[in-house]
Amino acid sequence: MNKNVKPVAPRALYQQKFTSARYNLLLVIGMTLINIVMLFLGGSSYFLFSATIPYSLSIDGAYYTGKLPEEFYTDMPADAQFFPDSYLAIMLGIAIAILAVYFLCFMLSKKFKTGWMITAAVMFVLDTLYMLFIYGVGVDSVMDILLHAWVLYYLISGVVYGLKLKKLPEDEPAPVDGEGVEIEIPTQTNDKAE
């Protein structure tokens, strides 16, 4: 039995890979926001699939202004002074600004604009380096490192496939419903000798 295989159109494949990278970025933004909100609601959970710098800025702002639960301050001297609430506002402002840039990268890369995906990838590389510098490599940080690597893989592949999209000729038709999907078509052969 012979099989004919219809290949996936390169444009459809590259667009799908680029879109996948964009939605991984959106997931990071969402998880980071949830982590920040949970921090101020007293939650003890933390989603690993998030950006480290905005969350770390939020923790620092909350810690140094005395906004965290009392168990965080057991080692602190009784006469310790907290920073004014404006410090927390500044730290949260910077954290939200970073997330806003990530979201801007997500929104403006919608039409396969590779430059915005490059910006997001560079920012997340810096976030990963910060995480490694602050928390180091250890048993406690293995999952965070692996998930950062996962996000970096998708962002970098988004950049690669975005650049490949730019190199494709413009006149290639977009796939219509059902086109561009790999299928196998069986053909009949007459193997009997007569």
VEXLOPA-219798 format. One line per field, with one value per residue: residue number from 0; x, y, z of N, C-alpha, C in turn. Coordinates in nm, 3 decimals, padded with zeros to 5 digits, always signed. Layout:
REM VEXLOPA-219798
k	(NUM / ...)
nX	(X / ...)
nY	(Y / ...)
nZ	(Z / ...)
caX	(X / ...)
caY	(Y / ...)
caZ	(Z / ...)
cX	(X / ...)
cY	(Y / ...)
cZ	(Z / ...)
This chain:
REM VEXLOPA-219798
k	(0 / 1 / 2 / 3 / 4 / 5 / 6 / 7 / 8 / 9 / 10 / 11 / 12 / 13 / 14 / 15 / 16 / 17 / 18 / 19 / 20 / 21 / 22 / 23 / 24 / 25 / 26 / 27 / 28 / 29 / 30 / 31 / 32 / 33 / 34 / 35 / 36 / 37 / 38 / 39 / 40 / 41 / 42 / 43 / 44 / 45 / 46 / 47 / 48 / 49 / 50 / 51 / 52 / 53 / 54 / 55 / 56 / 57 / 58 / 59 / 60 / 61 / 62 / 63 / 64 / 65 / 66 / 67 / 68 / 69 / 70 / 71 / 72 / 73 / 74 / 75 / 76 / 77 / 78 / 79 / 80 / 81 / 82 / 83 / 84 / 85 / 86 / 87 / 88 / 89 / 90 / 91 / 92 / 93 / 94 / 95 / 96 / 97 / 98 / 99 / 100 / 101 / 102 / 103 / 104 / 105 / 106 / 107 / 108 / 109 / 110 / 111 / 112 / 113 / 114 / 115 / 116 / 117 / 118 / 119 / 120 / 121 / 122 / 123 / 124 / 125 / 126 / 127 / 128 / 129 / 130 / 131 / 132 / 133 / 134 / 135 / 136 / 137 / 138 / 139 / 140 / 141 / 142 / 143 / 144 / 145 / 146 / 147 / 148 / 149 / 150 / 151 / 152 / 153 / 154 / 155 / 156 / 157 / 158 / 159 / 160 / 161 / 162 / 163 / 164 / 165 / 166 / 167 / 168 / 169 / 170 / 171 / 172 / 173 / 174 / 175 / 176 / 177 / 178 / 179 / 180 / 181 / 182 / 183 / 184 / 185 / 186 / 187 / 188 / 189 / 190 / 191 / 192 / 193)
nX	(+00.085 / +00.070 / +00.138 / +00.034 / +00.155 / +00.048 / +00.214 / +00.244 / +00.167 / +00.428 / +00.389 / +00.156 / +00.246 / +00.461 / +00.324 / +00.158 / +00.346 / +00.457 / +00.232 / +00.183 / +00.404 / +00.340 / +00.111 / +00.215 / +00.366 / +00.156 / +00.041 / +00.246 / +00.234 / -00.023 / -00.003 / +00.194 / +00.067 / -00.142 / +00.012 / +00.114 / -00.122 / -00.214 / -00.011 / -00.067 / -00.310 / -00.259 / -00.212 / -00.058 / +00.036 / +00.220 / +00.260 / +00.471 / +00.512 / +00.588 / +00.703 / +01.002 / +01.120 / +00.911 / +00.752 / +00.935 / +01.000 / +00.754 / +00.733 / +00.955 / +00.874 / +00.643 / +00.751 / +00.942 / +00.780 / +00.625 / +00.396 / +00.355 / +00.250 / +00.292 / +00.470 / +00.681 / +00.850 / +00.984 / +01.257 / +01.336 / +01.452 / +01.288 / +01.268 / +01.280 / +01.242 / +00.995 / +00.975 / +00.813 / +00.474 / +00.489 / +00.714 / +00.633 / +00.439 / +00.600 / +00.758 / +00.558 / +00.460 / +00.676 / +00.686 / +00.434 / +00.468 / +00.666 / +00.523 / +00.332 / +00.483 / +00.551 / +00.291 / +00.233 / +00.418 / +00.301 / +00.051 / +00.126 / +00.267 / +00.087 / +00.029 / +00.232 / +00.471 / +00.797 / +00.989 / +00.873 / +00.844 / +01.109 / +01.184 / +01.032 / +01.152 / +01.419 / +01.375 / +01.278 / +01.498 / +01.669 / +01.516 / +01.536 / +01.813 / +01.835 / +01.679 / +01.840 / +02.069 / +01.978 / +01.840 / +01.990 / +02.110 / +01.952 / +01.798 / +01.551 / +01.494 / +01.476 / +01.239 / +01.141 / +01.349 / +01.338 / +01.084 / +01.121 / +01.308 / +01.145 / +00.963 / +01.146 / +01.233 / +00.998 / +00.961 / +01.197 / +01.175 / +00.950 / +01.058 / +01.239 / +01.063 / +00.909 / +01.095 / +01.143 / +00.894 / +00.896 / +01.076 / +00.944 / +00.788 / +00.556 / +00.343 / +00.246 / -00.037 / -00.273 / -00.362 / -00.669 / -00.969 / -00.907 / -00.691 / -00.335 / -00.296 / -00.143 / -00.202 / -00.271 / -00.307 / -00.442 / -00.358 / -00.469 / -00.310 / -00.228 / -00.111 / -00.112 / +00.006 / -00.073)
nY	(-00.117 / +00.210 / +00.532 / +00.863 / +01.166 / +01.471 / +01.765 / +01.998 / +02.337 / +02.572 / +02.842 / +02.828 / +02.657 / +02.808 / +03.034 / +02.918 / +02.831 / +03.076 / +03.201 / +03.029 / +03.089 / +03.351 / +03.313 / +03.171 / +03.372 / +03.542 / +03.380 / +03.379 / +03.648 / +03.658 / +03.467 / +03.587 / +03.822 / +03.710 / +03.594 / +03.826 / +03.950 / +03.749 / +03.758 / +03.993 / +03.931 / +03.752 / +03.491 / +03.167 / +03.033 / +02.997 / +03.057 / +02.902 / +02.952 / +03.220 / +03.566 / +03.666 / +03.913 / +04.123 / +04.010 / +03.982 / +04.251 / +04.334 / +04.182 / +04.283 / +04.552 / +04.517 / +04.386 / +04.569 / +04.775 / +04.677 / +04.529 / +04.259 / +03.940 / +03.888 / +03.676 / +03.701 / +03.883 / +03.801 / +03.782 / +04.040 / +04.336 / +04.483 / +04.760 / +04.832 / +05.025 / +05.082 / +05.141 / +05.422 / +05.406 / +05.493 / +05.378 / +05.115 / +05.171 / +05.266 / +05.039 / +04.857 / +04.998 / +04.988 / +04.710 / +04.664 / +04.820 / +04.673 / +04.437 / +04.553 / +04.621 / +04.365 / +04.283 / +04.466 / +04.379 / +04.131 / +04.212 / +04.378 / +04.206 / +04.062 / +04.064 / +03.911 / +04.044 / +04.043 / +04.188 / +04.269 / +04.027 / +03.961 / +04.159 / +04.078 / +03.828 / +03.900 / +04.049 / +03.844 / +03.677 / +03.838 / +03.842 / +03.574 / +03.552 / +03.724 / +03.581 / +03.351 / +03.469 / +03.585 / +03.373 / +03.148 / +02.819 / +02.545 / +02.280 / +02.379 / +02.560 / +02.434 / +02.364 / +02.618 / +02.713 / +02.527 / +02.587 / +02.851 / +02.804 / +02.667 / +02.870 / +03.046 / +02.886 / +02.879 / +03.154 / +03.218 / +03.038 / +03.150 / +03.388 / +03.285 / +03.150 / +03.365 / +03.520 / +03.341 / +03.348 / +03.604 / +03.568 / +03.414 / +03.403 / +03.657 / +03.600 / +03.347 / +03.151 / +03.169 / +02.897 / +02.727 / +02.622 / +02.300 / +02.270 / +02.242 / +02.066 / +01.778 / +01.480 / +01.137 / +00.955 / +00.669 / +00.450 / +00.223 / -00.072 / -00.311 / -00.597 / -00.858 / -01.103 / -01.164)
nZ	(+00.000 / -00.097 / +00.033 / +00.021 / +00.137 / +00.247 / +00.293 / +00.571 / +00.527 / +00.516 / +00.603 / +00.764 / +00.967 / +01.079 / +01.166 / +01.358 / +01.549 / +01.626 / +01.734 / +01.948 / +02.109 / +02.176 / +02.336 / +02.550 / +02.663 / +02.744 / +02.938 / +03.131 / +03.211 / +03.323 / +03.535 / +03.690 / +03.770 / +03.922 / +04.127 / +04.252 / +04.342 / +04.517 / +04.705 / +04.846 / +04.947 / +05.137 / +05.066 / +05.049 / +04.837 / +04.528 / +04.191 / +03.966 / +03.698 / +03.611 / +03.597 / +03.753 / +03.840 / +03.858 / +04.063 / +04.271 / +04.320 / +04.418 / +04.653 / +04.796 / +04.827 / +04.984 / +05.209 / +05.320 / +05.392 / +05.587 / +05.529 / +05.505 / +05.652 / +06.011 / +06.071 / +05.896 / +06.004 / +06.233 / +06.293 / +06.298 / +06.462 / +06.749 / +06.749 / +06.485 / +06.190 / +05.943 / +05.589 / +05.428 / +05.293 / +05.035 / +04.923 / +04.876 / +04.685 / +04.477 / +04.416 / +04.341 / +04.124 / +03.944 / +03.904 / +03.785 / +03.557 / +03.422 / +03.368 / +03.206 / +02.983 / +02.893 / +02.827 / +02.627 / +02.439 / +02.384 / +02.272 / +02.051 / +01.894 / +01.761 / +01.485 / +01.382 / +01.435 / +01.471 / +01.614 / +01.855 / +01.982 / +02.012 / +02.195 / +02.420 / +02.465 / +02.526 / +02.759 / +02.923 / +02.934 / +03.084 / +03.318 / +03.391 / +03.435 / +03.653 / +03.838 / +03.869 / +03.975 / +04.218 / +04.355 / +04.304 / +04.205 / +04.307 / +04.500 / +04.578 / +04.380 / +04.136 / +03.987 / +03.923 / +03.764 / +03.552 / +03.446 / +03.371 / +03.171 / +02.993 / +02.915 / +02.799 / +02.585 / +02.427 / +02.372 / +02.234 / +02.021 / +01.907 / +01.812 / +01.623 / +01.442 / +01.368 / +01.228 / +01.020 / +00.900 / +00.791 / +00.585 / +00.404 / +00.080 / -00.013 / -00.181 / -00.135 / -00.095 / +00.173 / +00.389 / +00.329 / +00.499 / +00.607 / +00.438 / +00.436 / +00.638 / +00.759 / +00.600 / +00.538 / +00.246 / +00.142 / -00.124 / -00.372 / -00.475 / -00.716 / -00.637 / -00.720 / -00.933 / -01.267)
caX	(+00.000 / +00.143 / +00.072 / +00.072 / +00.148 / +00.040 / +00.287 / +00.186 / +00.218 / +00.523 / +00.333 / +00.065 / +00.327 / +00.534 / +00.227 / +00.114 / +00.457 / +00.467 / +00.114 / +00.206 / +00.497 / +00.266 / +00.021 / +00.298 / +00.395 / +00.034 / +00.028 / +00.343 / +00.180 / -00.137 / +00.042 / +00.266 / -00.035 / -00.209 / +00.106 / +00.121 / -00.249 / -00.217 / +00.082 / -00.132 / -00.428 / -00.212 / -00.205 / +00.072 / +00.070 / +00.297 / +00.266 / +00.607 / +00.511 / +00.572 / +00.824 / +01.060 / +01.149 / +00.795 / +00.709 / +01.038 / +00.980 / +00.633 / +00.768 / +01.041 / +00.791 / +00.555 / +00.832 / +01.005 / +00.678 / +00.555 / +00.265 / +00.345 / +00.208 / +00.390 / +00.572 / +00.795 / +00.930 / +01.025 / +01.400 / +01.359 / +01.454 / +01.160 / +01.266 / +01.303 / +01.154 / +00.955 / +00.972 / +00.677 / +00.394 / +00.527 / +00.811 / +00.553 / +00.376 / +00.703 / +00.793 / +00.444 / +00.455 / +00.778 / +00.642 / +00.323 / +00.524 / +00.733 / +00.417 / +00.268 / +00.570 / +00.527 / +00.159 / +00.248 / +00.484 / +00.200 / -00.050 / +00.182 / +00.322 / -00.028 / +00.039 / +00.359 / +00.579 / +00.904 / +01.061 / +00.810 / +00.875 / +01.250 / +01.183 / +00.983 / +01.253 / +01.532 / +01.330 / +01.267 / +01.635 / +01.714 / +01.441 / +01.595 / +01.945 / +01.808 / +01.635 / +01.957 / +02.159 / +01.918 / +01.802 / +02.089 / +02.065 / +01.942 / +01.683 / +01.430 / +01.469 / +01.482 / +01.116 / +01.136 / +01.447 / +01.285 / +00.972 / +01.180 / +01.366 / +01.031 / +00.915 / +01.251 / +01.228 / +00.887 / +00.983 / +01.303 / +01.121 / +00.863 / +01.146 / +01.291 / +00.958 / +00.870 / +01.193 / +01.118 / +00.774 / +00.935 / +01.152 / +00.856 / +00.733 / +00.424 / +00.237 / +00.199 / -00.174 / -00.301 / -00.439 / -00.813 / -01.012 / -00.873 / -00.563 / -00.219 / -00.293 / -00.080 / -00.293 / -00.223 / -00.409 / -00.407 / -00.387 / -00.475 / -00.216 / -00.260 / +00.012 / -00.128 / +00.057 / -00.175)
caY	(+00.000 / +00.337 / +00.642 / +00.998 / +01.253 / +01.612 / +01.836 / +02.119 / +02.459 / +02.637 / +02.962 / +02.789 / +02.603 / +02.917 / +03.118 / +02.844 / +02.834 / +03.213 / +03.223 / +02.953 / +03.167 / +03.467 / +03.273 / +03.139 / +03.502 / +03.586 / +03.296 / +03.431 / +03.774 / +03.625 / +03.400 / +03.685 / +03.908 / +03.631 / +03.584 / +03.955 / +03.968 / +03.653 / +03.806 / +04.094 / +03.872 / +03.659 / +03.354 / +03.102 / +02.964 / +03.074 / +02.991 / +02.909 / +02.994 / +03.364 / +03.647 / +03.681 / +04.052 / +04.195 / +03.951 / +04.016 / +04.393 / +04.342 / +04.128 / +04.380 / +04.666 / +04.477 / +04.352 / +04.686 / +04.867 / +04.608 / +04.483 / +04.113 / +03.886 / +03.903 / +03.571 / +03.741 / +03.981 / +03.746 / +03.808 / +04.184 / +04.400 / +04.545 / +04.903 / +04.850 / +05.121 / +05.045 / +05.249 / +05.474 / +05.335 / +05.537 / +05.280 / +05.005 / +05.219 / +05.272 / +04.901 / +04.802 / +05.071 / +04.931 / +04.574 / +04.674 / +04.872 / +04.561 / +04.352 / +04.627 / +04.607 / +04.229 / +04.280 / +04.542 / +04.285 / +04.034 / +04.275 / +04.431 / +04.097 / +03.989 / +04.052 / +03.845 / +04.143 / +03.972 / +04.278 / +04.266 / +03.897 / +03.972 / +04.239 / +03.992 / +03.724 / +03.964 / +04.080 / +03.722 / +03.632 / +03.919 / +03.793 / +03.444 / +03.577 / +03.781 / +03.471 / +03.267 / +03.547 / +03.604 / +03.248 / +03.045 / +02.690 / +02.451 / +02.191 / +02.459 / +02.642 / +02.353 / +02.377 / +02.754 / +02.718 / +02.450 / +02.659 / +02.966 / +02.749 / +02.637 / +02.997 / +03.095 / +02.805 / +02.923 / +03.291 / +03.214 / +02.974 / +03.250 / +03.479 / +03.209 / +03.129 / +03.497 / +03.556 / +03.253 / +03.400 / +03.722 / +03.525 / +03.348 / +03.494 / +03.711 / +03.551 / +03.213 / +03.163 / +03.119 / +02.774 / +02.733 / +02.514 / +02.165 / +02.269 / +02.262 / +01.965 / +01.656 / +01.366 / +01.023 / +00.910 / +00.535 / +00.420 / +00.079 / -00.125 / -00.447 / -00.673 / -00.992 / -01.129 / -01.232)
caZ	(+00.000 / -00.103 / +00.105 / -00.017 / +00.253 / +00.211 / +00.399 / +00.629 / +00.463 / +00.607 / +00.662 / +00.871 / +01.075 / +01.142 / +01.237 / +01.476 / +01.646 / +01.674 / +01.819 / +02.070 / +02.189 / +02.228 / +02.443 / +02.665 / +02.723 / +02.812 / +03.058 / +03.228 / +03.261 / +03.409 / +03.658 / +03.771 / +03.832 / +04.027 / +04.240 / +04.321 / +04.413 / +04.628 / +04.806 / +04.930 / +05.011 / +05.240 / +05.015 / +05.067 / +04.712 / +04.431 / +04.060 / +03.916 / +03.558 / +03.621 / +03.590 / +03.886 / +03.878 / +03.912 / +04.190 / +04.370 / +04.354 / +04.501 / +04.786 / +04.863 / +04.866 / +05.095 / +05.326 / +05.381 / +05.444 / +05.695 / +05.482 / +05.505 / +05.783 / +06.119 / +06.073 / +05.814 / +06.076 / +06.363 / +06.316 / +06.292 / +06.595 / +06.790 / +06.718 / +06.341 / +06.123 / +05.808 / +05.491 / +05.408 / +05.193 / +04.901 / +04.874 / +04.820 / +04.562 / +04.373 / +04.378 / +04.264 / +03.997 / +03.855 / +03.871 / +03.689 / +03.431 / +03.354 / +03.315 / +03.096 / +02.864 / +02.845 / +02.764 / +02.503 / +02.346 / +02.343 / +02.185 / +01.927 / +01.813 / +01.706 / +01.339 / +01.356 / +01.443 / +01.540 / +01.704 / +01.987 / +02.042 / +02.053 / +02.317 / +02.528 / +02.491 / +02.594 / +02.895 / +03.002 / +02.959 / +03.199 / +03.434 / +03.428 / +03.494 / +03.785 / +03.923 / +03.899 / +04.060 / +04.350 / +04.423 / +04.278 / +04.154 / +04.417 / +04.498 / +04.590 / +04.262 / +04.013 / +03.908 / +03.872 / +03.655 / +03.439 / +03.384 / +03.302 / +03.048 / +02.906 / +02.858 / +02.708 / +02.463 / +02.344 / +02.324 / +02.133 / +01.900 / +01.847 / +01.736 / +01.507 / +01.343 / +01.317 / +01.125 / +00.905 / +00.834 / +00.712 / +00.467 / +00.307 / -00.021 / +00.021 / -00.269 / -00.098 / -00.046 / +00.308 / +00.382 / +00.346 / +00.589 / +00.563 / +00.369 / +00.521 / +00.744 / +00.709 / +00.593 / +00.461 / +00.152 / +00.095 / -00.264 / -00.396 / -00.574 / -00.754 / -00.616 / -00.769 / -01.068 / -01.346)
cX	(+00.089 / +00.066 / +00.126 / +00.054 / +00.149 / +00.107 / +00.209 / +00.248 / +00.311 / +00.463 / +00.241 / +00.142 / +00.399 / +00.440 / +00.179 / +00.221 / +00.470 / +00.352 / +00.128 / +00.301 / +00.426 / +00.178 / +00.095 / +00.338 / +00.275 / +00.012 / +00.123 / +00.289 / +00.067 / -00.095 / +00.117 / +00.168 / -00.107 / -00.118 / +00.112 / -00.007 / -00.254 / -00.122 / +00.013 / -00.261 / -00.388 / -00.206 / -00.065 / +00.115 / +00.145 / +00.300 / +00.405 / +00.615 / +00.492 / +00.708 / +00.873 / +01.073 / +01.024 / +00.748 / +00.806 / +01.026 / +00.859 / +00.660 / +00.854 / +00.961 / +00.704 / +00.636 / +00.883 / +00.906 / +00.592 / +00.419 / +00.249 / +00.298 / +00.325 / +00.499 / +00.694 / +00.893 / +00.981 / +01.172 / +01.433 / +01.360 / +01.323 / +01.154 / +01.290 / +01.197 / +01.121 / +00.961 / +00.830 / +00.606 / +00.428 / +00.630 / +00.738 / +00.490 / +00.477 / +00.738 / +00.681 / +00.432 / +00.554 / +00.737 / +00.531 / +00.372 / +00.593 / +00.628 / +00.345 / +00.351 / +00.555 / +00.393 / +00.161 / +00.315 / +00.386 / +00.103 / +00.009 / +00.248 / +00.211 / -00.017 / +00.178 / +00.474 / +00.689 / +00.977 / +01.004 / +00.835 / +01.022 / +01.259 / +01.140 / +01.087 / +01.373 / +01.495 / +01.325 / +01.404 / +01.691 / +01.645 / +01.501 / +01.732 / +01.931 / +01.769 / +01.753 / +02.053 / +02.107 / +01.897 / +01.902 / +02.026 / +02.068 / +01.817 / +01.553 / +01.394 / +01.464 / +01.357 / +01.103 / +01.231 / +01.395 / +01.171 / +01.019 / +01.242 / +01.257 / +00.982 / +01.019 / +01.251 / +01.117 / +00.908 / +01.090 / +01.253 / +01.022 / +00.942 / +01.193 / +01.183 / +00.903 / +00.965 / +01.176 / +00.994 / +00.808 / +01.005 / +01.064 / +00.806 / +00.590 / +00.312 / +00.188 / +00.059 / -00.188 / -00.382 / -00.588 / -00.851 / -00.978 / -00.742 / -00.451 / -00.210 / -00.233 / -00.181 / -00.227 / -00.337 / -00.367 / -00.443 / -00.386 / -00.373 / -00.255 / -00.130 / +00.001 / -00.074 / -00.048 / -00.113)
cY	(+00.123 / +00.443 / +00.774 / +01.086 / +01.397 / +01.692 / +01.958 / +02.239 / +02.530 / +02.760 / +02.928 / +02.736 / +02.714 / +03.007 / +03.049 / +02.847 / +02.973 / +03.244 / +03.149 / +03.028 / +03.286 / +03.426 / +03.221 / +03.267 / +03.554 / +03.508 / +03.343 / +03.559 / +03.746 / +03.562 / +03.497 / +03.778 / +03.836 / +03.619 / +03.712 / +03.979 / +03.875 / +03.693 / +03.903 / +04.044 / +03.768 / +03.515 / +03.296 / +03.026 / +03.059 / +02.994 / +03.011 / +02.966 / +03.146 / +03.434 / +03.676 / +03.827 / +04.124 / +04.141 / +03.987 / +04.162 / +04.410 / +04.291 / +04.227 / +04.500 / +04.634 / +04.450 / +04.478 / +04.793 / +04.801 / +04.553 / +04.331 / +04.064 / +03.888 / +03.797 / +03.604 / +03.831 / +03.929 / +03.774 / +03.956 / +04.242 / +04.473 / +04.692 / +04.932 / +04.943 / +05.069 / +05.167 / +05.301 / +05.397 / +05.376 / +05.442 / +05.162 / +05.048 / +05.225 / +05.133 / +04.836 / +04.870 / +05.016 / +04.791 / +04.577 / +04.728 / +04.761 / +04.468 / +04.420 / +04.618 / +04.467 / +04.221 / +04.357 / +04.454 / +04.182 / +04.096 / +04.316 / +04.324 / +04.019 / +03.967 / +04.002 / +03.945 / +04.085 / +04.059 / +04.277 / +04.133 / +03.895 / +04.050 / +04.155 / +03.886 / +03.783 / +03.996 / +03.954 / +03.658 / +03.707 / +03.874 / +03.661 / +03.462 / +03.636 / +03.670 / +03.383 / +03.338 / +03.557 / +03.472 / +03.135 / +02.919 / +02.593 / +02.367 / +02.270 / +02.534 / +02.564 / +02.372 / +02.517 / +02.770 / +02.645 / +02.523 / +02.788 / +02.920 / +02.719 / +02.765 / +03.053 / +03.017 / +02.856 / +03.064 / +03.293 / +03.145 / +03.068 / +03.348 / +03.409 / +03.193 / +03.260 / +03.543 / +03.469 / +03.300 / +03.518 / +03.682 / +03.455 / +03.448 / +03.534 / +03.649 / +03.412 / +03.224 / +03.106 / +02.992 / +02.797 / +02.617 / +02.379 / +02.157 / +02.288 / +02.163 / +01.839 / +01.541 / +01.256 / +00.974 / +00.772 / +00.519 / +00.269 / +00.041 / -00.268 / -00.527 / -00.814 / -01.003 / -01.205 / -01.324)
cZ	(+00.000 / -00.029 / +00.051 / +00.105 / +00.204 / +00.322 / +00.450 / +00.560 / +00.561 / +00.676 / +00.780 / +00.991 / +01.151 / +01.222 / +01.365 / +01.585 / +01.707 / +01.770 / +01.951 / +02.163 / +02.252 / +02.346 / +02.567 / +02.739 / +02.801 / +02.941 / +03.168 / +03.291 / +03.361 / +03.541 / +03.749 / +03.841 / +03.945 / +04.149 / +04.320 / +04.402 / +04.534 / +04.740 / +04.902 / +04.994 / +05.116 / +05.195 / +05.032 / +04.942 / +04.619 / +04.301 / +04.002 / +03.775 / +03.553 / +03.612 / +03.732 / +03.929 / +03.930 / +04.047 / +04.301 / +04.414 / +04.446 / +04.643 / +04.863 / +04.913 / +04.986 / +05.222 / +05.396 / +05.426 / +05.551 / +05.656 / +05.479 / +05.642 / +05.883 / +06.118 / +05.987 / +05.890 / +06.211 / +06.395 / +06.321 / +06.434 / +06.623 / +06.753 / +06.569 / +06.281 / +05.982 / +05.717 / +05.479 / +05.296 / +05.049 / +04.839 / +04.810 / +04.688 / +04.447 / +04.324 / +04.297 / +04.129 / +03.896 / +03.811 / +03.766 / +03.555 / +03.352 / +03.292 / +03.199 / +02.969 / +02.806 / +02.770 / +02.632 / +02.397 / +02.295 / +02.241 / +02.051 / +01.840 / +01.743 / +01.556 / +01.299 / +01.346 / +01.532 / +01.641 / +01.844 / +02.058 / +02.088 / +02.185 / +02.437 / +02.565 / +02.567 / +02.738 / +02.981 / +03.025 / +03.080 / +03.328 / +03.484 / +03.492 / +03.634 / +03.882 / +03.964 / +03.993 / +04.203 / +04.424 / +04.402 / +04.221 / +04.271 / +04.405 / +04.501 / +04.462 / +04.131 / +03.927 / +03.847 / +03.753 / +03.532 / +03.369 / +03.316 / +03.169 / +02.946 / +02.836 / +02.761 / +02.577 / +02.371 / +02.290 / +02.214 / +02.006 / +01.831 / +01.762 / +01.608 / +01.400 / +01.289 / +01.208 / +01.000 / +00.828 / +00.743 / +00.583 / +00.363 / +00.204 / +00.015 / -00.062 / -00.237 / -00.041 / +00.096 / +00.297 / +00.406 / +00.437 / +00.530 / +00.489 / +00.469 / +00.635 / +00.685 / +00.713 / +00.512 / +00.375 / +00.103 / -00.054 / -00.280 / -00.501 / -00.601 / -00.748 / -00.672 / -00.910 / -01.145 / -01.446)
